[in-house]
Amino acid sequence: MAFPIGNTIVGRTAIREAFEQMLTMQSHYELEESLPTLHHGDLAPTSTIPADHSAGRYQVARRQPDGTWLRILHSSGYFARPEGPTAA
């Protein structure tokens, strides 16, 4: 995860702490309308209609060998951000 932009956060504990920090900065987030999720093999792109009327948000998840899904790409607006070494 990249938070703040330019920093890389790895691991569940570090990501949880980053989200806690985000919530101290902004405690309310508007619910956004989800668009249909597409599936193509082990990849699943999805997106939402931004409540703030920005350029859009999307993410791509990849099915893991155990059947769970892991986000590999996320974008809030114009810039896509790979989620770490597995995003290649």
Rosetta constraint file for C-alpha pairs under 8 A:
AtomPair CA 1 CA 8 HARMONIC 5.76 0.50
AtomPair CA 1 CA 9 HARMONIC 5.07 0.50
AtomPair CA 1 CA 10 HARMONIC 6.58 0.50
AtomPair CA 1 CA 15 HARMONIC 7.06 0.50
AtomPair CA 1 CA 83 HARMONIC 5.57 0.50
AtomPair CA 1 CA 84 HARMONIC 7.22 0.50
AtomPair CA 2 CA 6 HARMONIC 6.40 0.50
AtomPair CA 2 CA 7 HARMONIC 5.31 0.50
AtomPair CA 2 CA 8 HARMONIC 4.73 0.50
AtomPair CA 2 CA 9 HARMONIC 6.02 0.50
AtomPair CA 2 CA 81 HARMONIC 7.73 0.50
AtomPair CA 2 CA 83 HARMONIC 7.72 0.50
AtomPair CA 3 CA 7 HARMONIC 5.56 0.50
AtomPair CA 3 CA 8 HARMONIC 6.63 0.50
AtomPair CA 3 CA 9 HARMONIC 6.96 0.50
AtomPair CA 3 CA 18 HARMONIC 7.00 0.50
AtomPair CA 9 CA 14 HARMONIC 6.19 0.50
AtomPair CA 9 CA 15 HARMONIC 6.20 0.50
AtomPair CA 9 CA 18 HARMONIC 7.91 0.50
AtomPair CA 10 CA 14 HARMONIC 6.20 0.50
AtomPair CA 10 CA 15 HARMONIC 6.55 0.50
AtomPair CA 10 CA 84 HARMONIC 7.97 0.50
AtomPair CA 11 CA 15 HARMONIC 6.08 0.50
AtomPair CA 12 CA 16 HARMONIC 6.00 0.50
AtomPair CA 13 CA 17 HARMONIC 6.23 0.50
AtomPair CA 14 CA 18 HARMONIC 6.21 0.50
AtomPair CA 15 CA 19 HARMONIC 6.28 0.50
AtomPair CA 16 CA 20 HARMONIC 6.27 0.50
AtomPair CA 17 CA 21 HARMONIC 6.24 0.50
AtomPair CA 18 CA 22 HARMONIC 6.21 0.50
AtomPair CA 19 CA 23 HARMONIC 6.20 0.50
AtomPair CA 20 CA 24 HARMONIC 6.53 0.50
AtomPair CA 21 CA 25 HARMONIC 6.65 0.50
AtomPair CA 22 CA 26 HARMONIC 6.25 0.50
AtomPair CA 22 CA 27 HARMONIC 7.83 0.50
AtomPair CA 23 CA 27 HARMONIC 4.76 0.50
AtomPair CA 23 CA 28 HARMONIC 7.91 0.50
AtomPair CA 30 CA 51 HARMONIC 6.26 0.50
AtomPair CA 31 CA 51 HARMONIC 7.15 0.50
AtomPair CA 32 CA 48 HARMONIC 6.06 0.50
AtomPair CA 32 CA 49 HARMONIC 5.96 0.50
AtomPair CA 32 CA 50 HARMONIC 5.85 0.50
AtomPair CA 32 CA 51 HARMONIC 5.59 0.50
AtomPair CA 33 CA 48 HARMONIC 5.45 0.50
AtomPair CA 33 CA 49 HARMONIC 5.38 0.50
AtomPair CA 33 CA 50 HARMONIC 7.48 0.50
AtomPair CA 33 CA 51 HARMONIC 7.99 0.50
AtomPair CA 34 CA 46 HARMONIC 7.79 0.50
AtomPair CA 34 CA 47 HARMONIC 6.11 0.50
AtomPair CA 34 CA 48 HARMONIC 4.33 0.50
AtomPair CA 34 CA 49 HARMONIC 6.51 0.50
AtomPair CA 35 CA 46 HARMONIC 6.69 0.50
AtomPair CA 35 CA 47 HARMONIC 5.59 0.50
AtomPair CA 35 CA 48 HARMONIC 5.47 0.50
AtomPair CA 35 CA 49 HARMONIC 7.24 0.50
AtomPair CA 36 CA 46 HARMONIC 6.63 0.50
AtomPair CA 36 CA 47 HARMONIC 7.62 0.50
AtomPair CA 37 CA 44 HARMONIC 6.53 0.50
AtomPair CA 37 CA 45 HARMONIC 6.04 0.50
AtomPair CA 37 CA 46 HARMONIC 4.58 0.50
AtomPair CA 37 CA 47 HARMONIC 7.37 0.50
AtomPair CA 38 CA 44 HARMONIC 5.42 0.50
AtomPair CA 38 CA 45 HARMONIC 5.65 0.50
AtomPair CA 38 CA 46 HARMONIC 6.47 0.50
AtomPair CA 39 CA 43 HARMONIC 5.94 0.50
AtomPair CA 39 CA 44 HARMONIC 4.51 0.50
AtomPair CA 39 CA 45 HARMONIC 6.98 0.50
AtomPair CA 40 CA 44 HARMONIC 6.24 0.50
AtomPair CA 42 CA 62 HARMONIC 5.38 0.50
AtomPair CA 42 CA 63 HARMONIC 4.88 0.50
AtomPair CA 42 CA 64 HARMONIC 7.84 0.50
AtomPair CA 43 CA 60 HARMONIC 6.79 0.50
AtomPair CA 43 CA 61 HARMONIC 5.73 0.50
AtomPair CA 43 CA 62 HARMONIC 4.61 0.50
AtomPair CA 43 CA 63 HARMONIC 6.47 0.50
AtomPair CA 44 CA 60 HARMONIC 5.53 0.50
AtomPair CA 44 CA 61 HARMONIC 5.16 0.50
AtomPair CA 44 CA 62 HARMONIC 6.39 0.50
AtomPair CA 45 CA 58 HARMONIC 7.17 0.50
AtomPair CA 45 CA 59 HARMONIC 5.74 0.50
AtomPair CA 45 CA 60 HARMONIC 4.21 0.50
AtomPair CA 45 CA 61 HARMONIC 6.36 0.50
AtomPair CA 46 CA 58 HARMONIC 5.63 0.50
AtomPair CA 46 CA 59 HARMONIC 5.59 0.50
AtomPair CA 46 CA 60 HARMONIC 6.38 0.50
AtomPair CA 47 CA 56 HARMONIC 7.64 0.50
AtomPair CA 47 CA 57 HARMONIC 5.60 0.50
AtomPair CA 47 CA 58 HARMONIC 4.01 0.50
AtomPair CA 47 CA 59 HARMONIC 6.30 0.50
AtomPair CA 48 CA 56 HARMONIC 6.86 0.50
AtomPair CA 48 CA 57 HARMONIC 5.72 0.50
AtomPair CA 48 CA 58 HARMONIC 6.50 0.50
AtomPair CA 49 CA 53 HARMONIC 7.73 0.50
AtomPair CA 49 CA 56 HARMONIC 6.21 0.50
AtomPair CA 49 CA 57 HARMONIC 7.14 0.50
AtomPair CA 50 CA 54 HARMONIC 6.03 0.50
AtomPair CA 50 CA 55 HARMONIC 7.58 0.50
AtomPair CA 50 CA 56 HARMONIC 5.56 0.50
AtomPair CA 50 CA 57 HARMONIC 6.68 0.50
AtomPair CA 54 CA 77 HARMONIC 6.14 0.50
AtomPair CA 55 CA 76 HARMONIC 7.79 0.50
AtomPair CA 55 CA 77 HARMONIC 4.64 0.50
AtomPair CA 55 CA 78 HARMONIC 6.21 0.50
AtomPair CA 56 CA 75 HARMONIC 7.88 0.50
AtomPair CA 56 CA 76 HARMONIC 6.35 0.50
AtomPair CA 56 CA 77 HARMONIC 4.98 0.50
AtomPair CA 56 CA 78 HARMONIC 7.49 0.50
AtomPair CA 57 CA 74 HARMONIC 7.56 0.50
AtomPair CA 57 CA 75 HARMONIC 5.35 0.50
AtomPair CA 57 CA 76 HARMONIC 4.63 0.50
AtomPair CA 57 CA 77 HARMONIC 5.71 0.50
AtomPair CA 58 CA 74 HARMONIC 5.90 0.50
AtomPair CA 58 CA 75 HARMONIC 5.37 0.50
AtomPair CA 58 CA 76 HARMONIC 6.98 0.50
AtomPair CA 59 CA 71 HARMONIC 6.91 0.50
AtomPair CA 59 CA 72 HARMONIC 7.54 0.50
AtomPair CA 59 CA 73 HARMONIC 5.31 0.50
AtomPair CA 59 CA 74 HARMONIC 4.24 0.50
AtomPair CA 59 CA 75 HARMONIC 6.23 0.50
AtomPair CA 60 CA 71 HARMONIC 5.81 0.50
AtomPair CA 60 CA 72 HARMONIC 5.80 0.50
AtomPair CA 60 CA 73 HARMONIC 5.11 0.50
AtomPair CA 60 CA 74 HARMONIC 6.61 0.50
AtomPair CA 61 CA 69 HARMONIC 5.93 0.50
AtomPair CA 61 CA 70 HARMONIC 5.23 0.50
AtomPair CA 61 CA 71 HARMONIC 4.08 0.50
AtomPair CA 61 CA 72 HARMONIC 5.47 0.50
AtomPair CA 61 CA 73 HARMONIC 7.08 0.50
AtomPair CA 62 CA 69 HARMONIC 5.48 0.50
AtomPair CA 62 CA 70 HARMONIC 5.40 0.50
AtomPair CA 62 CA 71 HARMONIC 6.35 0.50
AtomPair CA 62 CA 72 HARMONIC 6.64 0.50
AtomPair CA 63 CA 67 HARMONIC 5.84 0.50
AtomPair CA 63 CA 68 HARMONIC 5.70 0.50
AtomPair CA 63 CA 69 HARMONIC 4.43 0.50
AtomPair CA 63 CA 70 HARMONIC 6.44 0.50
AtomPair CA 64 CA 68 HARMONIC 5.40 0.50
AtomPair CA 64 CA 69 HARMONIC 5.80 0.50
AtomPair CA 64 CA 70 HARMONIC 6.84 0.50
AtomPair CA 71 CA 83 HARMONIC 7.05 0.50
AtomPair CA 72 CA 82 HARMONIC 5.99 0.50
AtomPair CA 72 CA 83 HARMONIC 5.02 0.50
AtomPair CA 72 CA 84 HARMONIC 7.40 0.50
AtomPair CA 72 CA 86 HARMONIC 6.90 0.50
AtomPair CA 72 CA 87 HARMONIC 5.05 0.50
AtomPair CA 73 CA 80 HARMONIC 6.73 0.50
AtomPair CA 73 CA 81 HARMONIC 5.76 0.50
AtomPair CA 73 CA 82 HARMONIC 4.59 0.50
AtomPair CA 73 CA 83 HARMONIC 5.55 0.50
AtomPair CA 73 CA 87 HARMONIC 6.75 0.50
AtomPair CA 74 CA 80 HARMONIC 5.76 0.50
AtomPair CA 74 CA 81 HARMONIC 5.40 0.50
AtomPair CA 74 CA 82 HARMONIC 6.59 0.50
AtomPair CA 74 CA 83 HARMONIC 7.22 0.50
AtomPair CA 75 CA 79 HARMONIC 5.66 0.50
AtomPair CA 75 CA 80 HARMONIC 4.36 0.50
AtomPair CA 75 CA 81 HARMONIC 5.91 0.50
AtomPair CA 76 CA 80 HARMONIC 7.36 0.50
AtomPair CA 82 CA 87 HARMONIC 5.50 0.50
AtomPair CA 82 CA 88 HARMONIC 7.90 0.50
AtomPair CA 83 CA 87 HARMONIC 5.96 0.50
